Amino acid sequence: MSSDKVASPHEMFELVTGRRSDDPSWFRFDEVELSPADIETLLGPLLTDERRSQFDRVLAERTDNATVVVEGMVDLGNVGAVMRSADGFGIQSVHAVDTADAYKRSRRTSQGADKWLDRWRWPSPGECVDHLHSQGYRVIATDLQAGAIPVDELDLTGRIAVVFGNELDGISEAMRSLADERMVIPMAGFAESFNISVAAAVTLHEVHRQRVARYGRNGDLEDTQRRRIRAVWYMKSVRESSRIVRRALADGYEPAGT
């Protein structure tokens, strides 16, 4: 791997982690805790009508009942592409089991999709799967080994976490043993499998298709989730948003609460 293509562990760390929308620090300003409604009141007028409408449209199609896991990936471009597909199909969270020893930089990026996603980083498959199970997710790992079920034969409409493995070796033996089910994308040509970014797009399209067919739509966030995420997106979209909020508080703004 040439030096110009080698990425640092810090670059991968930055890509797969971030302050998530459920972090209460988004709404704490010194000794004052605001609500999402307060953030909307203070920052909403600083966004265009088109931008606010775009946030509402995207949130209406967001789901918390499907999530994505990438395990042991080394190519930042592939991770970014998976995130872009997750965002494009309305998935709000992405988990990364970050166990690689070396990383590769790529010209491909998430195109900013990571900014809008809740990103989790895990040091091992066990810790990731334990968390997902505790949240009620059924863990389905993509796998080329015998016994994997074709993706279009699985029910993907419940609360599911779909795992995509390392670019060369696929999922680890640990992940294989921990997953509730294994699935495969059937191939009609000579290639054994798709590139990981293509496999993610194909799989998440099927997840989205099944959810819309069963429920009539993909979005399923509760109102409290939508309002919290919208407020966080406002914070991310308005330049110097924290300074603006603190100035309003210093000028006498009284929190209105929920």
N, C-alpha and C positions, 0 to 999 in steps of 0.2 A: 504494500500500500504506500503510494508516494506521500511525501510529507505534506503536500498541499491538500491531500484528501483526508488526512488524519484529523479527527475531531477530538477535543479534550473531553474528559468525563464531565467537566463543568458545563459544556455546551449541551450534552444530553440531559444533565440535571436540570438546566434551565428550561429545556423544552418540555420535560415531562412533569415538572412541578410548578406550583403557583398557588397564590392565596385563593382558596376556593370560595364560592359564593355563600357557603354555609359558615364561613369564618365571621364571628361577631365583630371582629376588629374593623370591618368595613364601616360599621355604624357607630364606633366609639371615637369621640373627639375630646381628648383630655378627660375631664370628669363627666362629660355629657354623652349619653347614649341616645342616638336618634333611631327612628324607625324608617323602613323603606319609604313610607309615605312622606316623611320629612325630606329625604333625599330627593324624591321626585319633585316636591314642591320647590326646593332650592335650586335644583339643577335642570329640571325639565324645561324651563323657559330658555335655557341656553342652548338647547338642541333644536334643530329644525323639525317642523311637523313631519316631514318625510322620514327623518331618522327615528323619531318616536314611533311612527307607524310601522317602520321596519322592525323595530324591536318587538312590538306587539304581535306582528305577523309571525316572526320567528318563534316567539315564546308559545304561541298558540299551537305550534307543531312540535314542540320539544317534549321529549320523554325522559323519565327517570327509571322506567321499567326495562330498559335495555341499556347495557353499557358494554364497553369494549376494553379488552385487555391485550397489551402487547408484551410478549415475554422474551427477554434476552436479545432484543434487536440491537444491531450495531450501526445501522445506516440511519443517520438523522433524517435523510430524505424520505425513507420508507415510513418512519414514525410520523413525520409531518404529513405524509400522504394519507395515512390511516386516520389521523386527526381530522384532516380535511373531509374525508368521507363520512366520519362520524358526525361532524357538524352538518354536512350536506343532507344527511338522512335524519336529522333532528335529534341526535343523541347528545345528551348534556355532559356526560362524564366519560373519561378515559383513564384507565389504570395502566401503569407500566411496571412490570417486574424487571428491574434494572440490574442485571447480573453479568453483563458483558465485561470483558477485560480491556477491549479496545473499541474505538468508534470511528466511523467513517463519515466525513462531511459530504454533502450532496448539494447540487445546484437546486434541486427541488426543495420546496419548503411547504409549510402548512398553509401558506398564503394568509397568515394571520388568524386561522381558525382556532389555534391554541388559546388566543386571547379570550375567546368566548366560552371555552370549555372548563369544566371542573376537572383538574388533573391530579391524580394520585400516583405516588411512587412507592414501590415496595421492594425490599431487599431480597425477598425469597418468594417462591410460588406458594408455600404454605401460609405465610402471613397474608398474602393477597386473597387466596381462596377462603381462608378463615373469615376474613372481613366480609367478603361477598356473601358467603353463606349466612353470616350473622344478619345481613341485610335482606335475606330472603331471595337471593339470586340463585338460579340454576346455572351452573357453570358448564358451558359447552365449548370444547376445545377443537379447533380445526386440526386434522391429523391425516396422514397418508397411510398409516398402518391398517392392517386388516381389521374389520369390524366397525370402522367408521361409517356412519349413516349419511347417505346423500343429503345435501343441505335442503333440497326441496321436499324431502320426506319427513323432516322434523317439524314439530310444532314450535315455532319461534315467537309465539304471541304472549307468552307469560313474562315473568320477571326473570330475564336472562342476562348472562354475561358471556360474551363471545371472545374466545382467546385465539390470538394469532401468534405463532412462534417465531423463533429465530430464522433469518433469511436462508441459512444453509441447512440447519439441522431440524427445523420445526420446533415443536414444543418439547420441553424436557421430560425425562422419565417421571420426575416428581409431579409435574403438571398433569401428565397423562394419568397417573394414579389418583390424583385428586379430583379430576374433572368428573362431573356427573354423567356427561355424555360426550361422545366424539363425533365429529361430522367431517365430511369431505365434499369438495366441489367436483362432480364428475367431469372427466376430460374426454374430449372426442378426438384429439389429435395425438401426435407423438410425444408432446411434452407431458411430463408427469404431473406438473402443477403450474399454477399461475404465479407470477411475481406476487409477493406479499401484499403490495399496495392494491393490485388488481383483485386479488382474492378477497381483501377486505371490502372493496367496493361491491363486488358481486354478492358477497354474503350479506352485507348490510342493506343492499337493495332488496334482497329476499326477506329480511327481517321487516323492513318498512312495508313491503308489499303485503305480507301476511297480516301485519297489524292494521293496516288500512282496510283490508278485506274483512277482517273480523269486527273491528271497532268503529269503522267509518272514518277514522282519522288516526294519526300517529301520536298527536299531543295528548299528554295525560298529567301534566303538572298540576298540583293543587294550587289554589289561588295564592296561598302564602308563599309557595315556592316561586311562582311567577313574579310576585311583587318583589321578593328579595333579589332574585336574579336580575330583574329589570333595574333595580336601584344600583346594583353592583355594575351593571353595564353602563349606567349613567355616569358613575364614578370613573369608569375607565375611559369614557368617551369625551368628557369635558376636561379641557386642559386645566391643570392646577385645581382640580376639583376639591381636594382637601383644604387648600388655602381658602377657596371661596366659601366653603361650609363654615370654617372657623371664623372667617370675617363676619359672616351672617350671625353667628352665635355671639360674637363680640359686640355686634351692633344691636343686640337685643332680641334676636329671633327666638321665639318660644316654641319648643318642640310640641307638635300636635299629637304625637303618638301614632298608634295604628289607625 
